[in-house]
Amino acid sequence: MDLQLTGRVALVTGASAGLGRAIATLLAEEGCRLALLARRRPLLEELAAALPASAEPLVIVEDFTSPGAAERTRDAVLGRFGRCDILVNNAGGSRPQADLGPDEVWMESMEINFHAGRRMTHALVPAMRAQKFGRIVNLTGSDEPHIINAANAPNGAVHIWAKALSRQLGRDGITVNSVPPGRIRSEQIDSRILPTEEARRDWAEREVPVGFIGEPLDLAVLVAFLCSPRARYITGQVIHCDGGTTRFAH
């Protein structure tokens, strides 16, 4: 299937490693021009060098939670490409707590997992509205909290905000969707949550109906489709990519 992405401009946050890197790579392979945002310049430049020349990669080294980051990023993308068709809000992270968790952790998690992506989106919406096309995909997290995790509340906030935003922007040709990954092989999963092959195998056998932990490409193909003009009737949704791990049926 031709995803009709050739020449589209995509901004991917958290693009230096893991899921963001896989998403950016696949979008480039599908013909997108890419703006790559993260804090680690060497990894971003390494990714940019590996992309096809048609991607015309723009490297943006930013802590996207810093004051003015959304506006600086918007200006850089529009200044380079003249448009932004796709925003993938991928930066964020889990914050599991042994007990209730200190207030500063909850505040930091809300900033990185909700407010920063919201600001980035709000900064780019006017340009998407002007061109009557836009795709916004938010990488979030589980709806089934098993322990106290400061990321659960902002994940839920993203889902509610994105649903409301989708209703407001639908007539402008802009879709807004959220994708909570399950256990996908990534820097965060491999280093912090399931650090050994034995732990990953045991967890998959217990929790994942398909019997294995997904690779970044398994998520990237879903995101690429949601970013395409083909997905024009899919908006306001929370679409899990987890091998069947979630237990609810709706």
C-alpha positions, 0 to 999 in steps of 0.5 A: 500500500502506498501511504501517500507520504512522499514529500510530507514533513514530519517532526518526531520528538525523542527521535534519538533512540528506541521508538522515536528512532524507528518511527523517524526511520520508517517515515523517511523510508516512506518518503517524508522529510524529517525534523528530528528533536532530542537532547543528544546531538551525537545520536541525532546526527548519527540518525540523520546521516543514516537516513536517505537524502530525500529525508533532508533531515533537520536536527533540533537539539532541544530539551522540549520541556524548556521554556520556549522550546515549542516555539523555537522548534516550530520556527525551525521546522517552518523556516526550513520546510515551510510546513509541518504535516506530521507531529509525533509526540514521542518524548516522555517516560515512565516514573514508577514509585516505590511508595506514593512518590514525592511531589516533585516527581509528579510535577516533573512527570506531568510536564514531560508526559503531558504539558510539553507535548501539548505545547508542541502541538498547540504551536504547530496547529495553526500551520496545519490548519492553514494547509488543511492537513495534519497528523498528530500522534501521541505516544503515551502509556498504559491505561491499566496501572498496576502500581503507583506510577507518576506517568499514569496520570499524564497519560490519561490526561493526554488521552482526554486532551487528544480526544477533545482536540480531535473534535475541534480539528476534524473539519480542518483535515487534522487527525489526533490519535494516541498510541500506548505501547506495550512492552516494546524493545527500547532503551528504556525497557532494556535498561530499566524495566526488563534488563535481561533476556531471561526477564524479557522472556519470562514476562512475555510468557506470562503477560503477552498473548502473542508470546514475545516482546515487540520490536520498535518496527512493530510500533512504527508501522502503526504510527506511519499508517496513522500519519498517512492520508490513508488514515483520514477517518481514524481520529480521537482514538487510543490504539494499543500496540502491545501484543494483546497484553491489555485485558479490557475489551474496549 
